[in-house]
Amino acid sequence: MSKPKPSEQKINSQSSGNSDIETAQIEFDNNGLPYSSLFDDIYFDYQDGCSQSIQVFIEGNDLDNQWLEYQQQNGTTDSPFVIGETGFGTGLNFFLTLQRFVEFSKVHEPHWQLQFITTEKYPMTEQDLAKALALWPEFKDFTDEFLPQYQLSKLQLDNGHLENPQSNSIDKILTINMLENKVKLMIHLQDATAAFASIEPDKFDYVNAWFLDGFAPKKNPKMWHKGLFMQLGRLSKPGTSLATFTVAGIVRRGLQEQGFAVTRKKHQQYKSQTLVATYTGFPKEDNLNGYKCRVSPNKPQHVTIVGGGLASACAAYSLVKRGIKVNVFCQDKELAQGASANAIGAIYPLLHQQKDEISEFYQAGFDYAIKFYQDLLSQGFEYTHGFDGLIEVAYKKALEQRLEIFKNKPVWPQTLISVIDAEQANAISGMAINHPGLWIPKAGWVSPPELVKAIFAAAQQIGQCKVKYNTQVESIEKMVNGRFLLNTNKGLKQIQTLVLCTGADTLSLDIADALPLSIVRGQVSQIQTTTASENLKAVICHKGYLTPAVNDLHCIGATFDKRDSDTSTRDADDAYNLETLTRLLGNIGNWNIDDVKGAKARLRCCTPDHLPVVGAMPDVEGHKQTYQHLSKDKNWRFEQSPPVIDGLYIMTGMGARGLCSAPLLGEILACELVNEAYPVSAEQLFQLSPNRFIIRDLIRNRVS
């Protein structure tokens, strides 16, 4: 078949909602076959298009048997059977699926709905699609019902996306109901990765079958990338099937990396080879190297925690929930006088444009923290707060380029983080930000001192949690009897099970010398509300941050002074905080230095890899003896669990992200002490383990 000569590269744009839709560049040959001049390829084969689609997608996913099994297991349920597709194109796959579903329904009368969720970045115009569909008269009954609803200029938006002024403008979904609502078609008019990133699986209980279609990787390389495969895995459940026409290595490997078991399928006709896959998830991590494992102690009846801040509060709460008695030694006359003392603190995750161990932990920590903090409120424990979102402002060119990666190759759900333009940033924040950025709608701010007191109040309501104030631990020694001798300003105390939630003060304790912790000083300034700033609704992050007003004061900050332990405030730091804000975003609040009304300087406790530590304190000498062969072979496998100092645990190193991480870390600590299943994977546990630094030094032969 000869392909038609492309006309000028012209993209039709039709205004839909609040942004333009780029429609497909279509040429038709003498047989009426549509051809994409943008991708230099045909949409389907003229003679065998239907047969190929049936072979690859319907038979590749074994839909007839899947539906029958679903009917037998879910005959009276309202849960839909969900098919996800990349590349709606002419709708051929959809109409063939619809035809097969009608045949199935005549025999089995399903009570459940068929949902077909598809994507199309360059949809055909109404006229072009009608012309293409005319090639299949066998679908006429379907197309007569479909075409009147296919109106790009009058989008029927699912979930009211455009009714929400804080939603991303690209969340456009054309929803079409067929066969008296027995079939629901949702066409996401955007890039496949971005479309699937905007979907939360709790809306439909995950995808049952995938049609991985679209122009081939060589023709459309921008579509086929890791971000897409990650979204497919995220929206799948064990047993989800997948079929695709391409056997390209990037597709095979990409699917396998996301938990799909991939098989190359050979055929006698049409497509000689295709891929089919089943989502199995990731294998259980019960074959870990010994040094990555955690030692399971006997559940203690009583635990002593040193520290009076957020880490201590979260650890205490998680322990008393499990029936453990907790004593807390707080060195101050009241709680939250250290790093938790700032008037306002922002809660948001650290998310990179690619998923890595840091981002994955902070995403999990953020999700857990927000739920934990909101649960406290629902129980009646009050603290000043605002969960109205946060904007990471792209105030320079490099950050704008980063936005393009988040937008075009998203690996995170858009309900977690999405790209907004300057106009949206202004509307969401209530101030003239005048820059695009990243929008985190579930983020927010709290008063850390009030939050810490609320958590302790919740722990004390459960019972068996006592706080002893003005009790400073000056040194800790391990005794021959296995207990710990604490030298305090109130005398010597013997402790059986000890947890250090001591933040920057950890560096003064010899027993924690094995950990490469560091101190970073930060000063936060409080600045007067102005007419220009009084309507600020969301936290603004640039190189520093700006919070909404509480009691007519905003918090701006913060400095980042390494190896500086002076907690007295400095006028120069107030000037730096204000100058940084003004230099990067302009004087959006019309402030001057006289508007600064107060400040606090506190010390952060940080780690070299930007992840906190939680768990049993490692025995350094025991590690040297047990794992010394790592210096010769980093891949050597050990059966032995890591040697630890029995009864001593630590939870610290949270840096500036304690609000995001402390609740989840408290749960991890409690799970270790009572031998419960952990809320994170075994690999993530090792990334948080206090012994990870010693293992790395042994591998690099840096341990003397």
C-alpha positions in Angstrom: 0.0 0.0 0.0 1.4 3.4 -0.9 1.1 6.0 1.8 -0.4 9.4 1.0 1.7 12.5 0.5 1.6 14.5 3.7 0.2 18.0 3.5 1.7 20.9 5.4 2.5 20.1 9.0 -0.6 21.7 10.5 -2.0 21.1 13.9 -5.6 21.9 14.4 -6.4 23.3 17.8 -9.7 23.4 19.4 -10.3 25.1 22.7 -11.6 22.7 25.3 -12.1 23.8 28.9 -9.1 25.9 29.9 -6.4 24.8 27.4 -6.0 23.8 23.8 -6.0 20.3 22.5 -3.7 19.4 19.6 -5.6 17.2 17.2 -4.0 14.6 15.0 -2.5 15.5 11.6 -4.4 13.1 9.4 -4.2 12.3 5.7 -6.5 9.7 4.0 -5.3 7.5 1.1 -7.5 6.3 -1.8 -9.0 3.5 0.4 -9.9 6.0 3.1 -7.2 4.7 5.4 -6.0 7.3 7.9 -2.3 8.1 8.1 -0.4 10.2 10.7 1.9 12.7 9.1 3.2 13.6 12.5 4.5 10.1 13.2 4.9 9.0 9.6 2.9 5.9 10.1 -0.5 4.3 9.5 -3.0 3.7 12.3 -3.8 0.2 11.2 -3.4 -2.2 8.3 -6.1 -1.9 5.7 -6.6 -5.6 5.1 -5.8 -7.1 8.5 -6.3 -4.3 11.0 -9.2 -5.9 12.9 -7.6 -9.4 12.9 -4.3 -8.0 14.2 -6.1 -6.1 17.0 -8.0 -9.1 18.1 -4.8 -11.3 18.0 -2.7 -8.8 19.9 -5.0 -7.3 22.5 -8.2 -9.3 22.9 -6.6 -12.8 22.6 -3.3 -11.6 24.1 -5.2 -10.6 27.3 -7.5 -13.7 27.0 -10.5 -11.4 27.6 -13.2 -14.1 27.1 -11.8 -16.2 29.9 -10.9 -13.2 32.1 -14.5 -12.0 31.9 -15.9 -15.4 32.6 -13.7 -15.8 35.7 -14.5 -12.3 36.8 -18.2 -13.1 36.3 -17.9 -16.2 38.5 -16.0 -14.4 41.2 -17.8 -11.1 41.1 -21.2 -11.9 39.6 -23.2 -9.6 41.9 -20.6 -6.9 42.5 -20.6 -3.3 41.3 -16.9 -3.3 40.8 -16.1 -2.6 37.1 -13.8 -4.7 35.0 -11.2 -2.1 33.9 -9.1 -2.1 30.7 -6.4 0.5 30.3 -5.0 1.5 26.9 -2.3 3.7 25.5 -3.2 5.3 22.2 -6.9 5.5 21.4 -6.2 6.4 17.8 -9.3 5.5 15.7 -10.9 3.5 18.5 -10.4 0.2 16.7 -9.4 -1.7 19.9 -12.3 -0.2 21.8 -14.9 -1.1 19.2 -13.6 -4.6 18.9 -13.7 -5.0 22.6 -17.2 -3.6 22.7 -18.3 -6.1 20.1 -16.7 -9.0 22.0 -18.3 -7.7 25.3 -21.8 -7.7 23.7 -21.3 -11.3 22.6 -20.2 -12.2 26.1 -23.2 -10.4 27.7 -25.7 -12.3 25.6 -24.6 -15.5 27.3 -23.5 -14.4 30.8 -25.5 -11.2 31.6 -22.8 -9.5 33.7 -23.9 -7.2 36.5 -20.6 -5.3 36.4 -19.7 -2.4 34.2 -16.9 -2.5 31.6 -14.6 0.5 32.0 -12.2 1.4 29.2 -9.6 4.0 30.2 -7.6 5.2 27.3 -5.2 8.0 26.4 -4.7 10.1 23.3 -2.3 13.1 23.1 -3.4 13.9 19.5 -7.0 13.0 19.2 -8.7 13.0 15.8 -11.2 15.7 15.0 -14.8 14.7 15.0 -14.8 14.8 11.1 -11.6 12.7 10.7 -12.7 10.1 13.3 -16.2 9.7 11.6 -14.4 9.2 8.3 -12.1 6.6 9.7 -14.9 4.7 11.5 -16.9 4.5 8.3 -14.4 1.9 7.2 -16.1 -0.6 9.6 -19.8 -0.8 8.8 -20.0 -3.7 11.2 -19.6 -1.2 14.0 -22.3 1.2 12.8 -24.7 0.6 15.7 -21.8 1.4 18.1 -20.5 4.4 16.2 -24.0 5.9 15.9 -24.1 6.0 19.7 -20.5 7.0 20.1 -20.0 9.9 17.6 -22.6 12.3 19.0 -20.8 12.1 22.4 -17.3 12.6 20.8 -17.3 16.4 21.0 -13.8 17.7 21.8 -15.2 21.3 22.0 -17.8 20.3 24.7 -15.9 18.1 27.0 -17.8 16.1 29.6 -15.2 16.1 32.3 -14.9 13.2 34.7 -14.7 14.0 38.4 -15.3 17.7 37.8 -11.6 18.4 37.1 -12.2 21.9 35.7 -14.5 22.8 38.5 -11.5 22.7 40.8 -9.4 25.9 40.4 -6.4 24.1 41.9 -6.5 21.2 39.4 -3.9 20.9 36.6 -5.1 22.3 33.3 -4.1 19.1 31.4 -6.5 16.9 33.3 -9.0 16.6 30.4 -11.1 13.5 30.1 -13.7 12.9 27.5 -16.3 10.5 29.1 -18.6 8.5 26.8 -21.3 6.1 28.1 -22.4 3.2 25.9 -24.9 0.4 25.9 -27.2 2.0 28.6 -24.2 2.7 30.8 -23.0 -0.9 30.8 -19.8 0.4 29.2 -17.9 3.6 30.2 -15.2 5.0 27.9 -12.8 7.6 29.3 -10.4 9.2 26.9 -7.6 11.1 28.6 -6.6 13.8 26.1 -3.0 14.0 27.0 0.3 12.1 27.1 -0.2 8.5 28.4 2.3 8.8 31.3 0.7 12.1 32.5 -2.8 10.6 32.1 -2.1 7.5 34.2 -0.2 9.6 36.7 -3.4 11.5 37.4 -5.4 8.4 38.3 -5.7 7.0 41.8 -6.4 3.2 41.8 -8.9 3.5 44.7 -11.3 5.0 42.2 -11.8 1.6 40.4 -9.8 -1.1 42.2 -6.9 -1.3 39.7 -6.7 -2.2 36.0 -7.5 -5.8 35.0 -6.0 -5.7 31.5 -3.7 -3.4 29.6 -3.7 -2.7 25.8 -0.2 -1.3 25.3 -0.8 0.3 21.9 0.3 3.4 20.0 2.9 4.2 17.4 6.0 2.0 17.6 8.9 3.1 19.8 11.0 4.0 16.8 8.2 6.3 15.5 7.1 7.8 18.9 10.1 7.4 21.3 8.8 10.1 23.7 5.9 7.8 24.8 7.9 4.7 25.6 10.0 5.4 28.7 10.4 4.3 32.3 7.8 6.8 33.6 5.1 5.1 31.5 6.0 1.6 32.7 6.1 2.8 36.3 2.5 4.0 36.0 1.4 0.7 34.5 2.9 -1.1 37.4 1.4 1.3 39.9 -2.1 0.8 38.6 -1.8 -3.0 38.3 -2.5 -5.7 40.9 -1.2 -9.3 40.9 -2.8 -11.0 38.0 -3.3 -8.0 35.8 -2.6 -8.9 32.2 -0.9 -6.9 29.5 -0.5 -7.3 25.7 1.4 -5.3 23.2 2.4 -5.5 19.5 6.0 -4.4 20.1 8.8 -6.7 21.2 11.3 -3.9 21.5 13.9 -4.3 24.3 13.0 -1.0 26.0 9.5 -2.3 26.4 10.4 -5.8 27.6 13.0 -4.5 30.1 10.8 -1.6 31.2 7.9 -3.9 32.1 10.1 -6.4 33.9 11.6 -3.7 36.0 8.1 -2.7 37.2 7.0 -6.2 38.3 5.6 -7.7 35.0 6.5 -11.3 34.0 6.9 -10.9 30.2 6.6 -13.6 27.6 7.3 -13.3 23.8 4.4 -14.9 21.9 4.9 -16.3 18.4 2.1 -16.3 15.8 1.6 -18.0 12.4 0.0 -15.0 10.8 -0.5 -11.2 11.2 2.0 -10.1 13.9 4.7 -12.8 13.9 5.7 -11.9 17.5 4.0 -10.0 20.3 4.5 -9.6 24.0 2.1 -10.7 26.7 2.7 -10.1 30.4 1.2 -10.6 33.8 1.8 -8.3 36.8 3.3 -10.4 39.6 4.7 -7.5 41.7 8.2 -7.7 43.1 9.6 -10.8 44.7 9.6 -11.1 48.5 12.8 -9.9 50.0 13.4 -12.9 52.3 16.7 -13.7 50.7 18.5 -10.5 52.0 22.1 -10.3 52.8 22.6 -10.9 56.5 23.8 -7.4 57.3 20.5 -6.0 55.9 18.4 -7.9 58.3 17.1 -6.7 61.6 17.5 -8.5 64.9 14.2 -9.3 66.6 14.4 -8.8 70.3 12.0 -10.0 73.0 9.2 -7.5 73.4 10.1 -5.1 76.2 7.6 -4.2 78.8 9.1 -0.8 79.5 11.1 1.6 77.3 12.9 4.8 78.2 13.1 7.5 75.5 15.6 10.4 75.7 14.4 13.5 74.0 11.4 15.9 74.1 10.7 16.7 70.5 8.8 15.4 67.6 10.8 12.2 67.2 10.3 11.3 70.9 6.6 12.0 70.6 6.1 9.8 67.6 8.2 7.0 69.1 6.3 7.2 72.4 2.9 7.1 70.7 3.7 4.1 68.5 5.1 2.2 71.5 2.2 2.9 73.9 -0.2 1.8 71.2 1.4 -1.6 71.5 1.1 -1.8 75.2 4.6 -0.8 76.1 5.2 1.5 79.1 7.2 4.6 78.2 9.2 7.0 80.3 10.5 10.1 78.5 13.5 12.2 79.7 13.1 15.8 78.5 16.0 18.0 79.3 13.9 21.2 79.2 11.1 22.5 81.4 8.6 21.9 78.6 8.4 19.9 75.4 9.6 20.9 71.9 12.4 23.3 72.8 14.9 21.9 70.3 14.5 21.6 66.6 10.7 21.3 67.1 10.5 24.8 68.6 9.8 26.8 65.5 6.5 28.5 65.4 5.5 27.1 62.0 6.9 24.2 60.0 6.1 23.0 56.5 5.1 19.4 55.8 6.0 18.2 52.3 7.9 15.3 50.7 11.3 15.4 48.9 10.4 14.2 45.4 12.9 13.9 42.6 11.9 13.7 38.9 13.0 10.0 39.0 12.0 7.6 41.7 15.0 6.8 44.0 15.4 5.6 47.5 15.2 9.1 49.0 12.1 10.1 47.2 10.3 6.8 47.8 10.9 7.0 51.5 9.7 10.6 51.8 6.7 9.9 49.7 5.8 7.0 52.1 6.6 9.2 55.1 4.5 12.1 53.8 1.5 9.9 53.1 1.7 8.4 56.6 2.4 11.7 58.3 -0.6 13.5 56.8 -2.9 10.7 57.8 -1.5 10.6 61.3 -1.8 14.3 61.8 -5.3 14.4 60.6 -6.3 11.4 62.7 -5.0 13.3 65.8 -7.4 16.1 64.9 -10.3 13.7 64.4 -9.6 12.4 67.9 -9.9 15.9 69.4 -6.2 16.7 69.9 -5.8 20.2 68.6 -2.9 22.1 67.2 -2.6 25.1 64.8 -2.4 23.9 61.3 -3.3 24.4 57.6 -3.3 21.5 55.1 -3.9 23.8 52.1 -1.0 22.7 49.9 2.4 23.8 49.0 4.0 25.3 45.8 7.7 24.6 44.9 8.4 27.7 42.8 10.5 27.3 39.6 12.3 30.6 40.1 15.1 29.9 37.6 15.6 28.4 34.2 17.0 25.1 35.5 13.9 24.6 37.7 11.6 25.3 34.7 13.4 22.6 32.8 12.8 20.3 35.7 9.1 21.0 35.4 9.1 19.7 31.9 10.3 16.3 33.2 7.6 16.2 35.8 5.1 17.2 33.2 6.1 15.0 30.3 7.6 12.0 32.1 5.8 11.9 35.4 6.6 9.0 37.8 4.5 10.3 40.7 0.6 10.5 40.8 -0.7 13.9 39.9 -2.8 13.8 43.1 0.6 13.9 44.9 2.5 16.4 42.7 1.7 18.2 39.5 3.0 21.1 37.3 1.1 24.4 37.5 1.7 27.6 35.5 2.3 31.1 36.9 -1.4 32.0 36.7 -2.4 28.9 38.6 0.3 29.6 41.2 -1.1 33.0 41.8 -4.6 31.8 42.1 -3.7 28.9 44.4 -1.4 30.9 46.7 -3.4 34.1 46.9 -0.2 36.1 46.1 1.5 37.4 43.0 4.1 34.6 42.7 4.3 35.0 38.9 6.3 31.8 38.4 5.3 28.3 37.5 6.0 25.5 39.9 5.1 22.1 41.4 1.9 21.9 43.3 1.6 19.4 46.2 -2.1 19.7 47.3 -2.0 17.5 50.4 1.0 19.4 51.9 0.7 22.1 54.5 2.0 23.5 57.7 1.7 23.0 61.5 2.8 24.5 64.7 5.5 22.0 65.7 5.4 22.8 69.5 1.6 22.4 69.6 1.8 19.2 67.5 4.4 17.6 69.8 2.2 18.4 72.8 -0.8 17.0 71.0 1.0 13.7 70.2 2.1 13.3 73.8 -1.4 14.1 75.0 -2.7 11.3 72.7 0.0 8.9 74.0 -0.9 9.7 77.6 -4.6 9.2 77.0 -3.8 5.7 75.9 -1.9 5.3 79.1 1.5 4.3 80.5 3.4 7.4 79.1 5.2 9.6 81.5 7.4 12.7 80.8 10.1 13.7 83.2 11.1 17.3 82.6 14.4 19.0 83.4 16.2 15.7 83.1 19.4 16.0 81.1 21.4 12.9 80.1 25.1 13.7 80.1 26.5 10.3 79.3 25.5 6.6 78.7 27.5 3.5 79.5 26.7 -0.2 78.9 26.9 -2.2 82.1 28.1 -5.7 82.6 24.5 -6.8 83.5 23.3 -5.6 80.1 21.6 -2.5 81.3 22.5 1.1 80.5 23.8 3.5 83.1 22.6 7.0 82.5 24.4 9.8 84.2 21.8 12.6 84.5 21.6 15.9 86.3 19.2 14.1 88.6 21.5 11.2 89.5 22.3 7.8 88.0 19.6 5.7 86.4 19.7 2.1 85.1 17.7 1.4 82.0 17.0 -1.9 80.3 15.7 -0.7 76.9 16.8 2.8 75.7 15.7 4.8 72.7 17.7 7.9 71.7 15.6 10.6 70.1 18.1 13.2 70.8 18.5 15.1 67.6 21.6 17.3 67.4 22.4 16.4 71.0 23.2 12.8 69.8 26.7 14.1 68.8 27.6 14.7 72.4 27.0 11.0 73.4 30.0 8.8 73.0 27.8 5.7 72.6 26.6 7.0 69.3 30.0 7.8 67.8 29.6 5.1 65.2 27.1 7.3 63.3 28.4 10.0 60.9 25.9 12.6 62.1 26.4 16.3 61.6 24.9 19.5 62.9 23.4 22.2 60.6 22.2 25.4 62.2 19.0 27.0 60.8 17.5 30.4 61.7 13.8 31.1 60.9 12.5 34.6 60.9 9.0 35.8 61.7 7.8 38.7 59.5 4.8 41.0 59.8 1.7 40.4 57.6 1.1 43.0 55.0 -1.8 43.9 52.7 0.0 42.0 49.9 0.6 38.9 52.0 -2.5 38.6 54.2 -4.3 36.3 51.7 -1.5 33.8 51.3 -3.1 30.3 51.5 -0.4 27.9 50.6 3.2 27.4 51.7 5.7 28.8 49.2 9.0 27.1 48.7 11.9 28.6 46.8 15.5 28.3 48.0 13.8 28.9 51.4 10.1 29.1 52.3 7.3 31.4 53.2 4.3 30.2 55.3 0.8 31.6 55.6 0.3 34.0 58.4 -0.5 32.9 62.0 -1.3 35.6 64.5 -0.3 38.2 61.8 3.1 36.7 61.4 4.7 34.7 58.5 7.7 32.4 58.9 10.5 32.8 56.4 13.7 30.8 56.3 15.8 29.2 56.8 19.6 29.5 56.9 21.7 26.5 56.5 24.9 26.8 58.5 27.1 23.7 58.7 29.3 23.0 61.7 27.7 25.9 63.6 26.1 25.1 67.0 25.3 28.6 68.2 21.5 28.9 68.8 21.5 32.7 69.5 19.7 34.6 66.8 21.5 37.0 64.4 20.2 40.1 62.7 22.3 39.2 59.7 20.4 35.9 59.3 17.1 37.7 59.3 18.4 40.0 56.6 19.6 36.9 54.6 16.2 35.2 54.9 14.3 38.3 53.6 16.9 39.1 50.9 16.8 35.5 49.6 13.0 35.7 49.3 13.0 39.1 47.6 15.9 38.2 45.3 14.2 35.0 44.0 10.5 36.0 44.0 10.6 39.8 44.1 9.3 41.7 47.0 5.9 40.0 46.8 4.9 41.1 50.3 6.3 44.7 50.2 8.5 43.9 53.2 11.5 45.6 54.7 13.8 44.5 57.5 11.8 46.4 60.1 8.9 44.0 59.4 10.9 41.2 61.0 9.4 40.8 64.5 11.2 37.7 65.8 13.4 34.7 65.1 14.6 31.3 66.3 17.8 29.4 65.6 17.9 25.7 66.2 20.1 22.8 65.2 19.2 20.1 62.7 20.7 16.6 62.9 21.7 15.4 59.5 23.2 12.3 57.8 25.5 12.1 54.7 22.9 10.4 52.5 20.0 12.6 53.5 18.0 9.8 55.0 17.3 9.4 58.7 18.3 6.5 61.0 16.0 4.3 63.0 16.7 1.0 64.7 19.1 -0.8 66.8 22.5 0.8 67.5 25.2 -1.2 65.6 28.2 -2.9 67.4 31.1 -1.5 65.3 33.7 -4.0 66.4 31.2 -6.9 65.8 30.6 -5.6 62.3 34.3 -5.5 61.6 34.8 -9.1 62.7 31.6 -10.4 61.0 31.7 -8.6 57.7 35.4 -8.0 57.1 35.3 -9.9 53.8 33.2 -7.1 52.3 36.4 -5.2 51.7 37.5 -7.9 49.3 34.1 -8.8 47.8 31.2 -6.3 48.1 28.8 -9.0 46.8 29.7 -11.6 49.4 26.6 -13.0 51.0 26.4 -13.4 54.8 23.9 -15.4 56.9 24.7 -13.6 60.1 22.4 -10.8 61.3 24.2 -7.6 62.2 25.8 -7.4 65.7 24.0 -4.7 67.7 24.2 -3.2 71.2 21.3 -5.1 72.8 18.6 -2.8 74.1 19.9 0.4 72.5 17.9 2.1 69.7 18.1 5.4 67.9 15.8 7.5 65.9 17.4 10.7 64.5 19.0 12.3 61.5 15.8 13.8 60.1 17.4 17.1 59.1 14.8 19.6 58.0 12.2 16.9 57.3 11.1 15.6 60.6 7.5 16.6 60.1 7.4 14.5 57.0 9.2 11.5 58.4 8.9 11.2 62.2 5.5 9.4 62.3 6.5 6.6 59.9 9.9 6.3 61.7 8.1 5.9 65.0 6.1 3.0 63.5 9.2 1.4 62.2 10.9 1.6 65.6 7.9 0.1 67.4 7.6 -2.7 64.8 11.2 -3.6 65.4 10.8 -3.7 69.2 7.6 -5.8 69.2 8.6 -7.9 66.1 5.7 -6.8 63.9 5.6 -6.6 60.1 7.2 -3.4 59.0 5.3 -0.7 57.1 8.2 -0.4 54.5 10.1 -2.9 52.4 13.2 -4.8 53.6 15.4 -2.8 51.3 14.0 0.5 52.5 14.6 -0.7 56.1 18.3 -1.1 55.3 18.4 2.4 53.8 17.2 3.7 57.1 19.3 1.3 59.3 22.0 2.8 61.6 24.5 0.1 60.4 24.4 1.1 56.7 27.2 3.5 57.2 29.5 0.9 58.7 28.7 -1.5 55.9 29.6 1.1 53.3 32.8 1.9 55.0 33.7 -1.8 55.1 33.0 -2.2 51.4 35.2 0.8 50.7 37.9 -0.5 53.1 37.7 2.7 55.2 37.4 1.0 58.6 40.5 0.7 60.6 
